[in-house]
């Protein structure tokens, strides 16, 4: 469903308007209002023509395009710049040079964060693979390639995030209504304290779930590849990258075997990976309380309970 056309270039999806307003307030609304002019600018500057309906996520609008200079199909990604998105083009270049299985970066405007990306097959996300174990194996293999690459300087760092998380635990615990959940959050924090002194230096995706992996296209020579996109990169321990594959397509009975499969494929120390995955549960819980929630997300509770050996 689409909202009213703003300007004369693009329709702004209602869902993008809503999420930008919810999470970014006035800045999000300003970003949405600027999108038609931004699209117009880069369609012209980069010699692009529209080639299909717009796609969108929580923070970005993506326009399928064709490049006039060579007829290459591409995707114009328009997104607000913040600490999560600012490192995306840097990470894509580093991973691309390493052949790590990410979407190709064709052009980038540092001033706005606008990117021109390789076109993938949006009709074939990994989430559509019915065989759950096969999908987890693909994701784990791709994650192993991504996290084998050292993080470049200048990215946000897991060590800093861990310090902020631990500083916010007492306040968040006080905001929870359920005593068992308060205990769970404290136990997640205790696990993070055990590993916080060694936060790692690998280049992490942070959001590698099954809808952020698409099939490549035959016209790009990548028809048989699964390709990662939409990173929110940071430097840290690969164990911090496992949670999206546990929470996306959530199945409580699959938590342990998915976790075991991923730690095996990535060659991780299981206890360190468990601690950093509990760190993601802590991070998600802290965000929820900051937004006014008084209960932890049920899937995060179940994942943490199972990793702590408390499943019934």
Buried (B, 14 or more C-beta within 10 A) or exposed (E): EBBEEBBEBBBBBEBBBBBBBEBBEEEBEEBBBBBBEBBBBBBEEBEBEBBEEBBBBBBBBBBBBBBEEEEBBBBBBBBBBEEBBBBBBBBBBBBBEBEBBBBBBBBBBEEBBBBBBBBBBBEBBBBEBEEBEEBBBBBBBBBBBBBBBEBBEEBBBBBEBBBEBBEBBEEBBEBBEEEEBBEBBBBBBBBBBEBBEEBBBBBBBBBBBBBBBBBBBEEBEBEEBBBBBBBBBBBBBBBBBBBBBBBBBBEBEBBBEBBEBBBEBBEBEEEBBBBBBBBBBBBBBBBBBEEEBEBBBEBBBBBBBBBBEBEE
